Amino acid sequence: MQVQLKSIRDYVGDVRSQPRDNAGNPIPNPAHQPNLTIHSTVTRERMWGKGANQPLEVSVYSIAPGEEDTWHHHPDHIELVICWRGRGTATIVRSSAGPAFEFPIQPGDSIVVPKGALHKFKALLNDEMLLPNPANLPVPIQPSRIWPVEKLELVVIHAHGCVRVPDAGQLPAVQKLDRNDPDPKIANELYRMMRPIGKFCGYARDPKLQCVRSRIWGREAERNFAGDADDAKPTLHFTAYTFIPGQENPEHYHPLSVEFVMCLQGRAHMTVRPMLKPGDFEAGWKDPCNVAEMNEGDTALVPMGALHWYCNATNEDCVLIALQSPHPILHILEDDAPVAPVTRRL
């Protein structure tokens, strides 16, 4: 089977920030530039899920520096968002009583938006960065300088046919959350909505063991301080797979779910064997005739019931992230090799 790969880079939009005055306010159509071409400030390009009978839709959102998506909600489904490039903020209103939680996002963050929650994303316009002093000379150094930042690139995943409902009504007050705040209540609120993928990545430094897999969203029997379950649990599993050179994960399949997989770091070889007869697992699977190499930013969609596995045949570490949906999500293995312990680094 020819494994179809799609790169996030091919779906990044050509977005540009609006012209702004000296105060930083956008100028929709500058009078002194009447023939100026106005580019889109936000684009949404669907990557996977085109056509009927597709359980997942995967899109790439591109947001120009300083610009933002419109307020909207999805009444019937949750939404999982992966920050791939750029930095910005996410604002989520979990209930009509508020507040609206605003928190910073950066590459490697994963965000779950609950069903029915109003939300929007905004890209940073400017960023303050410390100026280095490579020669370590005893001269005064400016504490910071304003540098332009790249556009915000988000990979957005939700159920096929998920309705996007715009909202511009009265919104509750905004409460800003600091990701470094030591207050456990603030940390808990952030953990309900945003989880950095890197904090769940651990490695088993033995190529004879299988890769380490750590569930990020859809964790079993997990409760937060308020006693609430993981918002993603009824809908999906979202997992990080970490490989050292020579490691692999076992052949397996999901009889009732599809799998979206993305290469976050390094390179991996991917093999997929479709079923000989759809729905008949006793008939077995087709022999693979092609193994695809996934590079950073590559994605694939594994069909329901297809046998598949991944391996790291390179000399560098590799991180894959995978989402399975819908429930019930069953992982049926075809290999009984020794398994590395699952790590949980929070």
C-alpha positions, 0 to 999 in steps of 0.5 A, a space after each residue: 500500500 502506498 502510504 499517503 503523507 501530507 506535510 503541514 507546510 503545504 497547508 500554511 496560508 500566506 497571511 499578512 498583518 493589517 497595516 497599523 498606525 503609530 498607536 498600533 491600531 489596524 488600518 483596514 484600507 490606508 488612504 495613502 495606499 489606495 491600491 494596496 493589496 489586502 492579504 488574508 489575516 487568518 486562513 483555514 486549510 483543511 488537510 484531512 477529512 475531505 469528503 463524506 464518511 470521514 470521522 475526523 477533520 484536520 485543518 491548518 490555521 495560519 494567523 498573521 502576527 497581531 491578528 486573531 481568529 473570530 470568537 466561535 464555538 462547536 456545540 456538539 464536539 470538542 476540539 484539539 489544537 496543536 501549536 506547531 509554529 509561532 506564539 500567541 494566546 488562546 482564550 476559552 470561555 468554559 461556561 456562560 458564567 465565565 470567566 474567559 481564561 486567556 493563556 499563552 501558547 507556544 510550539 509543542 503545546 496541545 489545547 483541548 476546547 470543551 464542547 460548546 466553549 467559546 474560544 479564539 486564538 491570537 498571534 503575537 504582534 511583537 516579542 521582547 527578546 534579550 540581547 546577547 553579549 557574545 564577547 561578554 564585554 563590560 559595556 551597557 546592554 539594552 535590556 530588551 528590543 522589539 523583534 518581529 515574530 512569525 505567524 501562528 500555525 495551529 493544527 486543529 482536529 475535530 469530528 467530521 461535520 463539526 459545526 463552527 458557530 460564530 459569536 459576538 455577544 457579551 463576553 465575561 471578564 478575561 482572567 489571564 493565566 500565567 503558565 509559570 504561576 506557582 498557585 496550584 489552582 492556576 496550574 490546575 485550570 491550565 492543565 484542564 485546557 493546555 498540556 505541553 507535549 514535551 512534558 509527557 515525553 520520556 525515553 527508554 534508552 534500550 533499543 530492545 524495548 519498544 518505544 515509550 508511549 505516554 497519554 496526554 489527553 483522554 487519560 483514564 480515571 483522571 480527575 482535577 482538583 474540582 473532581 472533573 474528568 478529562 474533557 477529551 476522554 469521551 472522544 479521543 486518545 492523544 498520545 506521544 510516542 518517543 523512539 531512540 534509534 532502533 526502537 519501534 512500536 508493535 504492529 497493532 490496529 484499532 478496529 473501531 477508530 481511525 488514527 491521525 499521526 504527526 511527526 513532531 521531531 526527527 524521522 520515522 518509518 511508517 508501514 500500513 497494511 489495510 484489511 483484505 476484507 473491510 470489517 473481517 479481521 479474520 481474513 487478515 491484512 494485505 502485505 505492505 508494498 511501501 514504507 513511507 518515511 515521515 519527516 518533521 511536520 508530516 502527517 498521515 491518517 490510518 484507516 479504521 482496522 488497518 494494521 500499522 507500526 512505526 520504527 526509528 531507523 535513523 541515528 537521532 531521537 524521534 517523537 510522534 504524536 497520535 490521536 485515535 477517535 471515535 470511542 470505543 478506542 481499542 488497541 489490539 497488538 500483534 506483537 508480544 515484545 517486551 514493553 518499556 514502562 510508560 512514563 508520566 512527567 508532569 
